[in-house]
Every structure is written in structure tokens, then in C-alpha cells.
């Protein structure tokens, strides 16, 4: 346990970050969470231990120096704040890339002054796999980096934002001798702590309620949110942790994921169909061996999906 240690979590009201805050409080940490909107972060104040050991601070990710006082005196900093949009945006540079890159560098500049023991950066497996080097490879690992030019050419703006942010972070950490590790989760699902819907859980919801009618021809990694939060903590607490850590319970074609949901929940009207006129994406596997060696045991996807649906029912998104 970590009684007495103070850590900072940026973007504390987000899907992964909310669970990270909960698990940190459970382990005895004192947590400073930065949020954009305190009104939308009230669920954090109801967590066990929050009244004694959680402070929420409004901070603008793009304002230089906004994180100086927050990270000062912290033993560790978890930088999770970054937009996750894969649709409904009009200006990818302003809405995705600038907040991801500039926001990350702003936080790291504050860390360079405060000198925490370790910084844990929330990146994504999307910063690994979008590269032509993957062609022909059955398994990708942490040595791969997505190709920014390929991302831009193909309009994969979220992939681009996270790849550029992570590359900039590693450059900065090296220049300023910061001890940094990066967590690279695949598609994160699981029970929701916040009251608003998040992007990845909405994918599951829209399959179950019939909104999604066409199945994306893509193989995607799936992982539970509690495991991703625990991966952050393990890489912070274990001195031997270094570099990047992919977090994936399994890789599944979207069609197989839909079939699994339909098997678990036959009562819901899942209408999504695959386009049978094109060959199925053969996909690849993303190795999580490195994070397993640190002691992480993944919750089976079936159990994660059950908890996701139970949470959606509790929040009245599903009957």
C-alpha cells in the first residue's frame, strides 16, 4: 500500500482515469486530479477515500504552466488527458492533434520542473499498429510505431494525434531525463463510473440497441478498463518497468465481437451485419506479454462485456 504518497492524474474524470483514481484511492494514495469541468467530475468525489485523499483542480490542458502547481510535490504523475474522437469532428488539427501534442508537452514541462519519481503516459495501441512494417507480421509488439504520414494520408486522425503525442513525449522525456513509461491499450470497454457516455462504451451500446447496422471489417483489440487502470499503477509502482506496454486481452474481428455479444445477450436487437462482398480483414495479434510479466492478469472479455452491459443498464442506457 502507498499511504502518504501523493500522485497526480490528469483528465481525472475520463473513463480510464476515473477507474485509475478509484484504484489509487483504494491503495491508499493521496490523489490530485485535474479536470476540465468540476461539475462533470462529481462522481469522483463519491469514491471511497475521496473525502480524505482526493483533490480536484480545474486545469486547461493547452495553457502553459497550468499544471506546475498541481504536479509539484507529487511522487508520480499519470497523464491520461487527451481527446478520443473517431467521428463528428470538423477540424482534426484543432480538435485532436493540437490538444494531444501540446497538452502532453505542457504536462511534461511541469513535470520537468517538479521532478516526480515517474510519469505514466496513457497512449494507445493505435500508436503501434498503423504502419506498413506490420504487413506480413502475425504479431506486433512495443517496438512498432505507427507511421504519421500513413495516418495523415488515410485520414486516421485519432491514430495520428496519439502517435505524434507519444513521439513528442519520448523526445521530451529523453531531453529532460524524465523517467517515463507509456501504456498502450486497445479498445477499452467495461463498467462506467462517470455519468456521461464515453466513446468506447458507446460502440457496445450502439451495437446492442440496433443503432449500428454495418459491422466494420476490422480486427480490433479488446480490454477491460479496470485492467488498463491497474496497468498504469503496476508500471508506476514497479521500479523495473520501462518503455511501452501494450494492453490487450484479445484481438477479435468486429464480426466475432458482435457474435459474442449476441450470444451473451440474445434479448437485445442486434442488427449489425457484415459486408459479405469483401474478404474479411485477417488482422494481426498485439502482444501483451510485457505487461503480463509485470504481474497483470487480464479479466476475460466475456466478463468485461457482462460488466459493461450491467453498467449500461444501471445508467438507464439499456432496459
C-alpha positions as CSV (number, residue, x, y, z in Angstrom):
1,X,0.0,0.0,0.0
2,X,1.0,3.6,-0.6
3,X,0.0,5.6,2.5
4,X,1.4,9.1,2.4
5,X,2.3,9.2,-1.3
6,X,0.8,11.9,-3.5
7,X,0.1,11.4,-7.2
8,X,-1.5,13.4,-9.9
9,X,-4.0,12.1,-12.5
10,X,-4.7,14.5,-15.4
11,X,-8.1,14.3,-17.1
12,X,-9.3,12.5,-13.9
13,X,-12.9,12.4,-14.9
14,X,-12.4,10.3,-18.0
15,X,-13.3,6.6,-18.5
16,X,-9.9,5.1,-17.8
17,X,-8.8,7.9,-15.4
18,X,-11.9,7.5,-13.2
19,X,-11.0,3.9,-12.6
20,X,-7.4,4.8,-12.1
21,X,-8.4,7.4,-9.4
22,X,-10.6,4.7,-7.7
23,X,-7.9,2.1,-7.6
24,X,-5.3,4.6,-6.4
25,X,-7.5,5.7,-3.6
26,X,-8.2,2.0,-2.7
27,X,-4.4,1.6,-2.4
28,X,-4.0,4.5,0.0
29,X,-2.7,7.2,-2.3
30,X,-3.5,10.8,-2.0
31,X,-4.7,11.9,-5.4
32,X,-4.7,15.3,-7.2
33,X,-7.0,15.1,-10.2
34,X,-7.1,17.7,-12.9
35,X,-10.4,18.2,-14.7
36,X,-11.8,20.5,-17.3
37,X,-15.2,20.8,-15.6
38,X,-15.6,20.2,-11.9
39,X,-19.4,19.9,-12.4
40,X,-18.9,16.8,-14.6
41,X,-16.5,15.3,-12.1
42,X,-18.7,14.9,-9.1
43,X,-18.7,11.1,-9.4
44,X,-15.1,11.1,-8.3
45,X,-15.9,12.8,-5.0
46,X,-18.2,9.9,-4.1
47,X,-15.4,7.3,-4.4
48,X,-14.3,5.6,-1.1
49,X,-11.5,7.6,0.4
50,X,-12.2,10.7,-1.8
51,X,-13.3,13.0,1.0
52,X,-9.9,12.5,2.8
53,X,-7.5,12.0,-0.1
54,X,-8.8,13.4,-3.3
55,X,-8.4,17.0,-4.6
56,X,-9.9,18.1,-7.9
57,X,-8.4,21.1,-9.7
58,X,-9.6,22.7,-12.9
59,X,-6.8,22.9,-15.4
60,X,-6.6,23.9,-19.1
61,X,-4.5,21.3,-21.0
62,X,-3.4,24.0,-23.5
63,X,-2.4,26.7,-21.0
64,X,1.3,26.8,-20.4
65,X,2.2,26.4,-16.7
66,X,-1.4,25.3,-15.8
67,X,0.0,22.0,-14.3
68,X,3.0,23.5,-12.4
69,X,1.4,23.8,-9.0
70,X,-0.6,20.6,-9.4
71,X,2.3,18.2,-10.0
72,X,4.6,20.0,-7.5
73,X,5.4,17.6,-4.7
74,X,3.9,14.6,-6.5
75,X,5.7,11.2,-6.3
76,X,4.1,10.2,-9.6
77,X,2.1,11.8,-12.5
78,X,-0.4,9.9,-14.6
79,X,-1.1,11.8,-17.8
80,X,-4.4,10.4,-19.2
81,X,-6.0,13.6,-20.6
82,X,-6.4,13.5,-24.4
83,X,-9.4,13.7,-26.7
84,X,-10.8,10.4,-28.0
85,X,-12.8,11.2,-31.1
86,X,-13.2,9.0,-34.1
87,X,-16.2,10.8,-35.7
88,X,-18.1,14.0,-35.5
89,X,-15.2,16.4,-35.7
90,X,-14.6,19.1,-38.3
91,X,-11.0,20.2,-37.7
92,X,-8.8,17.3,-36.7
93,X,-5.7,19.5,-36.1
94,X,-7.6,21.8,-33.7
95,X,-9.8,19.2,-32.1
96,X,-7.4,16.2,-31.8
97,X,-3.8,16.8,-32.7
98,X,-3.1,20.1,-31.0
99,X,-4.7,19.1,-27.7
100,X,-3.0,15.7,-27.7
101,X,0.5,17.0,-28.5
102,X,0.5,20.4,-26.9
103,X,-1.3,19.1,-23.8
104,X,1.1,16.3,-23.3
105,X,4.1,18.7,-23.6
106,X,2.5,21.2,-21.2
107,X,2.1,18.4,-18.6
108,X,5.7,17.2,-19.2
109,X,7.1,20.7,-18.9
110,X,5.5,20.9,-15.5
111,X,7.0,17.5,-14.6
112,X,10.4,18.6,-15.7
113,X,10.3,21.4,-13.1
114,X,8.7,19.2,-10.3
115,X,10.8,16.0,-11.0
116,X,8.3,13.3,-10.0
117,X,9.7,9.8,-9.5
118,X,7.9,8.6,-12.6
119,X,5.5,9.7,-15.3
120,X,3.0,7.3,-16.7
121,X,1.6,8.3,-20.1
122,X,-1.7,7.0,-21.5
123,X,-1.0,6.3,-25.2
124,X,-2.8,3.7,-27.3
125,X,-2.2,0.7,-29.4
126,X,-3.2,2.9,-32.3
127,X,0.3,4.4,-32.0
128,X,1.7,1.0,-32.7
129,X,-0.1,-0.8,-35.5
130,X,-0.7,1.7,-38.2
131,X,2.5,1.1,-40.2
132,X,3.4,-0.7,-43.4
133,X,6.0,-2.5,-41.3
134,X,3.2,-4.6,-39.8
135,X,2.3,-6.1,-43.2
136,X,3.1,-9.8,-43.1
137,X,3.7,-9.7,-39.4
138,X,1.5,-12.0,-37.3
139,X,2.3,-10.3,-34.0
140,X,3.1,-6.7,-33.2
141,X,4.8,-5.5,-30.0
142,X,6.0,-2.4,-28.4
143,X,8.9,-1.9,-30.9
144,X,6.4,-0.8,-33.6
145,X,5.4,2.8,-34.1
146,X,2.5,4.0,-36.3
147,X,3.6,6.0,-39.3
148,X,2.4,9.6,-39.1
149,X,2.5,10.1,-42.9
150,X,0.4,7.0,-43.4
151,X,-2.1,8.1,-40.7
152,X,-2.5,11.6,-42.4
153,X,-2.8,10.1,-45.9
154,X,-5.5,7.8,-44.8
155,X,-7.3,10.3,-42.6
156,X,-6.8,8.3,-39.4
157,X,-6.7,11.4,-37.3
158,X,-7.0,9.8,-33.8
159,X,-4.2,7.5,-34.6
160,X,-2.1,10.4,-35.8
161,X,-2.9,12.5,-32.7
162,X,-1.8,9.8,-30.3
163,X,1.3,8.8,-32.3
164,X,2.5,12.4,-32.6
165,X,1.8,13.0,-28.9
166,X,3.7,9.9,-27.8
167,X,6.7,10.6,-30.1
168,X,6.9,14.1,-28.7
169,X,6.6,12.8,-25.2
170,X,9.5,10.4,-25.6
171,X,11.7,13.1,-27.2
172,X,10.9,15.4,-24.3
173,X,11.5,12.8,-21.6
174,X,14.9,11.9,-23.1
175,X,15.9,15.6,-23.3
176,X,14.9,16.3,-19.8
177,X,15.9,13.0,-18.2
178,X,12.3,12.2,-17.1
179,X,11.5,8.6,-16.0
180,X,8.5,7.9,-18.2
181,X,6.6,4.7,-19.2
182,X,3.7,4.5,-21.7
183,X,0.5,2.4,-21.6
184,X,-0.9,1.4,-25.0
185,X,-4.4,0.0,-24.5
186,X,-6.5,-1.4,-27.4
187,X,-10.3,-0.6,-27.4
188,X,-11.2,-0.2,-23.7
189,X,-14.6,-1.4,-22.5
190,X,-16.1,-2.1,-19.1
191,X,-18.3,-0.6,-16.4
192,X,-18.7,3.2,-16.4
193,X,-18.0,5.2,-13.3
194,X,-18.9,8.6,-14.7
195,X,-22.4,9.7,-15.6
196,X,-21.8,10.6,-19.2
197,X,-21.2,8.2,-22.1
198,X,-17.7,7.7,-23.3
199,X,-16.7,6.8,-26.9
200,X,-15.6,3.2,-26.5
201,X,-18.6,2.1,-24.3
202,X,-20.9,3.8,-26.9
203,X,-19.6,1.4,-29.5
204,X,-21.0,-1.5,-27.4
205,X,-24.3,0.4,-26.7
206,X,-24.9,1.2,-30.3
207,X,-24.5,-2.5,-31.3
208,X,-26.9,-3.6,-28.6
209,X,-29.6,-1.0,-29.2
210,X,-29.6,-1.5,-33.0
211,X,-28.1,1.9,-34.0
212,X,-25.1,0.3,-35.7
213,X,-26.2,-1.6,-38.8
214,X,-22.9,-2.3,-40.6
215,X,-20.1,-4.2,-39.0
216,X,-16.7,-2.7,-39.5
217,X,-14.4,-5.0,-41.4
218,X,-11.6,-4.7,-38.9
219,X,-9.8,-6.8,-36.3
220,X,-9.6,-4.8,-33.0
221,X,-8.1,-5.5,-29.6
222,X,-10.4,-5.5,-26.6
223,X,-9.5,-5.0,-23.0
224,X,-11.3,-4.2,-19.7
225,X,-11.0,-0.7,-18.2
226,X,-10.0,-2.0,-14.7
227,X,-7.1,-3.9,-16.2
228,X,-5.9,-0.8,-18.1
229,X,-6.1,1.3,-14.9
230,X,-4.1,-1.4,-13.0
231,X,-1.5,-1.5,-15.8
232,X,-0.9,2.2,-15.1
233,X,-0.4,1.5,-11.4
234,X,1.9,-1.5,-11.9
235,X,4.2,0.4,-14.2
236,X,4.3,3.2,-11.7
237,X,5.0,1.1,-8.7
238,X,7.4,-1.4,-10.1
239,X,11.0,0.1,-10.4
240,X,11.9,-2.4,-13.2
241,X,9.1,-1.0,-15.5
242,X,10.4,0.8,-18.6
243,X,9.3,1.8,-22.0
244,X,6.0,0.9,-23.6
245,X,3.3,-1.6,-22.6
246,X,0.5,-2.9,-24.9
247,X,-2.7,-3.9,-23.0
248,X,-4.9,-6.3,-24.9
249,X,-6.9,-9.2,-23.6
250,X,-7.6,-10.5,-27.1
251,X,-7.8,-9.4,-30.8
252,X,-11.2,-10.0,-32.4
253,X,-12.8,-9.2,-35.7
254,X,-15.7,-6.8,-35.1
255,X,-18.0,-9.5,-36.6
256,X,-16.8,-12.0,-34.0
257,X,-17.2,-9.4,-31.2
258,X,-20.8,-8.8,-32.4
259,X,-21.4,-12.6,-32.4
260,X,-20.1,-12.8,-28.8
261,X,-22.4,-10.0,-27.7
262,X,-25.4,-11.7,-29.4
263,X,-24.6,-15.0,-27.7
264,X,-24.3,-13.3,-24.3
265,X,-27.4,-11.1,-24.8
266,X,-29.9,-12.7,-27.2
267,X,-32.6,-10.5,-25.8
268,X,-31.2,-7.4,-27.5
269,X,-32.0,-6.4,-31.1
270,X,-28.5,-6.6,-32.6
271,X,-29.0,-5.9,-36.4
272,X,-25.4,-5.2,-37.5
273,X,-24.3,-7.3,-40.4
274,X,-21.0,-7.8,-42.2
275,X,-20.5,-6.9,-45.8
276,X,-20.0,-10.3,-47.3
277,X,-18.8,-9.0,-50.6
278,X,-15.3,-8.2,-49.4
279,X,-12.8,-10.6,-47.8
280,X,-12.6,-10.4,-44.0
281,X,-9.7,-8.4,-42.6
282,X,-7.2,-11.1,-41.5
283,X,-5.9,-8.8,-38.7
284,X,-2.9,-9.4,-36.5
285,X,-2.1,-10.1,-32.9
286,X,-0.9,-7.4,-30.4
287,X,1.4,-8.9,-27.8
288,X,0.7,-8.1,-24.1
289,X,3.5,-10.4,-22.8
290,X,5.4,-7.5,-21.5
291,X,2.7,-6.2,-19.1
292,X,1.9,-9.8,-18.1
293,X,5.5,-10.1,-16.9
294,X,4.9,-7.2,-14.5
295,X,2.1,-9.1,-12.9
296,X,-1.1,-8.1,-14.8
297,X,-3.7,-10.8,-15.2
298,X,-6.4,-9.9,-17.7
299,X,-10.1,-10.2,-17.0
300,X,-11.7,-12.4,-19.7
301,X,-13.5,-10.3,-22.3
302,X,-16.8,-12.1,-21.7
303,X,-16.8,-10.9,-18.1
304,X,-15.8,-7.4,-19.1
305,X,-18.8,-7.3,-21.6
306,X,-21.1,-8.5,-18.9
307,X,-20.0,-5.8,-16.5
308,X,-20.3,-3.2,-19.4
309,X,-23.9,-4.2,-20.1
310,X,-24.8,-4.2,-16.3
311,X,-23.3,-0.7,-16.1
312,X,-25.3,0.5,-19.1
313,X,-28.5,-0.9,-17.5
314,X,-27.7,0.8,-14.2
315,X,-27.2,4.1,-16.1
316,X,-30.6,3.6,-17.9
317,X,-29.0,3.4,-21.4
318,X,-30.4,-0.1,-21.8
319,X,-33.5,-1.8,-20.5
